[in-house]
Amino acid sequence: MALDRSDVEKIAHLARLQIDEQDIPEYTQNLSNILDLVDQMQAVDTSDVEPMANALDAVQRLRKDAVTEENNRDNLQSVAPAVENGLFQVPKVIE
């Protein structure tokens, strides 16, 4: 599918792109090449091709949900400037 200058200008307008006048022929050629490639890919007979595996069919190997660290909350809060009921207190930043 060949594009012409007006097609590229319309595409650029719709995409809100500003293209220099001297670059339009290069854009025209590149976009035409891309559309030709899409046409070639659509022309391939894929009726005998088995679909690839779906990513949703994959099963992830998950690690055990087990505690691997000690509770260091008391040690960490011992150096905190303000703690209340096991929570860090911070100054109010939004009024």
Sequence and secondary structure as in RCSB ss.txt:
>XXXX:A:sequence
MALDRSDVEKIAHLARLQIDEQDIPEYTQNLSNILDLVDQMQAVDTSDVEPMANALDAVQRLRKDAVTEENNRDN
LQSVAPAVENGLFQVPKVIE
>XXXX:A:secstr
    HHHHHHHHHHTT    GGGHHHHHHHHHHHHHHHHHHHHS  TT      GGG           S   HHH
HHTT S EETTEE       
